Amino acid sequence: MHLHDRLATDKRHSVDAMSINAADTRKCTVHHNLLSKSIIIVENCRRLDELIGMSFQFTCFPLAITGADGSPVRAVAIID
């Protein structure tokens, strides 16, 4: 199963990488696929390995940038 298929099935949306797309491409295939399914993408998250096996709530707080289609966010995991 490809990463974007697993994300779409599991509704996961955070990655510990600069981009959810392959680093060697300028195409945004994964972005387009997930966004067409109304799945939010949060990239470049840190320390996700610390959440493995834990139950948590995830939220993020984007900046209100007029006319933008993305924003830096403050991503927060609240441990249950």
C-alpha positions as protocol buffer text, in pm:
chain_id: "A"
residue {
  index: 1
  type: MET
  ca { x: 0 y: 0 z: 0 }
}
residue {
  index: 2
  type: HIS
  ca { x: 139 y: 341 z: -94 }
}
residue {
  index: 3
  type: LEU
  ca { x: 182 y: 607 z: 173 }
}
residue {
  index: 4
  type: HIS
  ca { x: -89 y: 834 z: 31 }
}
residue {
  index: 5
  type: ASP
  ca { x: -335 y: 539 z: 19 }
}
residue {
  index: 6
  type: ARG
  ca { x: -262 y: 451 z: 383 }
}
residue {
  index: 7
  type: LEU
  ca { x: -299 y: 814 z: 490 }
}
residue {
  index: 8
  type: ALA
  ca { x: -631 y: 846 z: 308 }
}
residue {
  index: 9
  type: THR
  ca { x: -759 y: 527 z: 470 }
}
residue {
  index: 10
  type: ASP
  ca { x: -635 y: 604 z: 820 }
}
residue {
  index: 11
  type: LYS
  ca { x: -708 y: 981 z: 803 }
}
residue {
  index: 12
  type: ARG
  ca { x: -354 y: 1050 z: 922 }
}
residue {
  index: 13
  type: HIS
  ca { x: -212 y: 1380 z: 817 }
}
residue {
  index: 14
  type: SER
  ca { x: 118 y: 1448 z: 990 }
}
residue {
  index: 15
  type: VAL
  ca { x: 463 y: 1361 z: 861 }
}
residue {
  index: 16
  type: ASP
  ca { x: 814 y: 1407 z: 995 }
}
residue {
  index: 17
  type: ALA
  ca { x: 945 y: 1529 z: 659 }
}
residue {
  index: 18
  type: MET
  ca { x: 977 y: 1852 z: 465 }
}
residue {
  index: 19
  type: SER
  ca { x: 709 y: 1733 z: 224 }
}
residue {
  index: 20
  type: ILE
  ca { x: 468 y: 1443 z: 194 }
}
residue {
  index: 21
  type: ASN
  ca { x: 569 y: 1418 z: -173 }
}
residue {
  index: 22
  type: ALA
  ca { x: 884 y: 1241 z: -288 }
}
residue {
  index: 23
  type: ALA
  ca { x: 1193 y: 1460 z: -252 }
}
residue {
  index: 24
  type: ASP
  ca { x: 1300 y: 1398 z: -611 }
}
residue {
  index: 25
  type: THR
  ca { x: 985 y: 1536 z: -775 }
}
residue {
  index: 26
  type: ARG
  ca { x: 832 y: 1877 z: -827 }
}
residue {
  index: 27
  type: LYS
  ca { x: 488 y: 1723 z: -881 }
}
residue {
  index: 28
  type: CYS
  ca { x: 249 y: 1745 z: -588 }
}
residue {
  index: 29
  type: THR
  ca { x: 62 y: 1423 z: -661 }
}
residue {
  index: 30
  type: VAL
  ca { x: 21 y: 1322 z: -296 }
}
residue {
  index: 31
  type: HIS
  ca { x: -87 y: 1674 z: -198 }
}
residue {
  index: 32
  type: HIS
  ca { x: -353 y: 1679 z: -470 }
}
residue {
  index: 33
  type: ASN
  ca { x: -475 y: 1329 z: -384 }
}
residue {
  index: 34
  type: LEU
  ca { x: -515 y: 1396 z: -10 }
}
residue {
  index: 35
  type: LEU
  ca { x: -655 y: 1747 z: -44 }
}
residue {
  index: 36
  type: SER
  ca { x: -915 y: 1622 z: -295 }
}
residue {
  index: 37
  type: LYS
  ca { x: -1037 y: 1394 z: -13 }
}
residue {
  index: 38
  type: SER
  ca { x: -1047 y: 1687 z: 236 }
}
residue {
  index: 39
  type: ILE
  ca { x: -753 y: 1544 z: 430 }
}
residue {
  index: 40
  type: ILE
  ca { x: -538 y: 1809 z: 596 }
}
residue {
  index: 41
  type: ILE
  ca { x: -162 y: 1776 z: 549 }
}
residue {
  index: 42
  type: VAL
  ca { x: 75 y: 1878 z: 828 }
}
residue {
  index: 43
  type: GLU
  ca { x: 439 y: 1847 z: 723 }
}
residue {
  index: 44
  type: ASN
  ca { x: 775 y: 1878 z: 893 }
}
residue {
  index: 45
  type: CYS
  ca { x: 646 y: 1767 z: 1234 }
}
residue {
  index: 46
  type: ARG
  ca { x: 910 y: 1673 z: 1488 }
}
residue {
  index: 47
  type: ARG
  ca { x: 938 y: 1395 z: 1746 }
}
residue {
  index: 48
  type: LEU
  ca { x: 643 y: 1194 z: 1612 }
}
residue {
  index: 49
  type: ASP
  ca { x: 830 y: 878 z: 1718 }
}
residue {
  index: 50
  type: GLU
  ca { x: 757 y: 974 z: 2080 }
}
residue {
  index: 51
  type: LEU
  ca { x: 384 y: 926 z: 2013 }
}
residue {
  index: 52
  type: ILE
  ca { x: 405 y: 567 z: 1887 }
}
residue {
  index: 53
  type: GLY
  ca { x: 167 y: 349 z: 2086 }
}
residue {
  index: 54
  type: MET
  ca { x: 19 y: 643 z: 2275 }
}
residue {
  index: 55
  type: SER
  ca { x: -337 y: 770 z: 2270 }
}
residue {
  index: 56
  type: PHE
  ca { x: -352 y: 1142 z: 2198 }
}
residue {
  index: 57
  type: GLN
  ca { x: -554 y: 1425 z: 2050 }
}
residue {
  index: 58
  type: PHE
  ca { x: -392 y: 1626 z: 1772 }
}
residue {
  index: 59
  type: THR
  ca { x: -461 y: 1988 z: 1690 }
}
residue {
  index: 60
  type: CYS
  ca { x: -278 y: 2264 z: 1508 }
}
residue {
  index: 61
  type: PHE
  ca { x: -305 y: 2640 z: 1504 }
}
residue {
  index: 62
  type: PRO
  ca { x: -237 y: 2803 z: 1164 }
}
residue {
  index: 63
  type: LEU
  ca { x: -163 y: 3167 z: 1100 }
}
residue {
  index: 64
  type: ALA
  ca { x: -443 y: 3366 z: 937 }
}
residue {
  index: 65
  type: ILE
  ca { x: -274 y: 3462 z: 611 }
}
residue {
  index: 66
  type: THR
  ca { x: -509 y: 3628 z: 362 }
}
residue {
  index: 67
  type: GLY
  ca { x: -504 y: 3469 z: 17 }
}
residue {
  index: 68
  type: ALA
  ca { x: -274 y: 3183 z: 119 }
}
residue {
  index: 69
  type: ASP
  ca { x: -345 y: 2814 z: 65 }
}
residue {
  index: 70
  type: GLY
  ca { x: -117 y: 2706 z: 350 }
}
residue {
  index: 71
  type: SER
  ca { x: 47 y: 2832 z: 667 }
}
residue {
  index: 72
  type: PRO
  ca { x: 304 y: 2746 z: 930 }
}
residue {
  index: 73
  type: VAL
  ca { x: 126 y: 2598 z: 1230 }
}
residue {
  index: 74
  type: ARG
  ca { x: 183 y: 2530 z: 1597 }
}
residue {
  index: 75
  type: ALA
  ca { x: 114 y: 2155 z: 1609 }
}
residue {
  index: 76
  type: VAL
  ca { x: 17 y: 2008 z: 1946 }
}
residue {
  index: 77
  type: ALA
  ca { x: -37 y: 1650 z: 2064 }
}
residue {
  index: 78
  type: ILE
  ca { x: -232 y: 1625 z: 2389 }
}
residue {
  index: 79
  type: ILE
  ca { x: -163 y: 1291 z: 2555 }
}
residue {
  index: 80
  type: ASP
  ca { x: -478 y: 1116 z: 2682 }
}
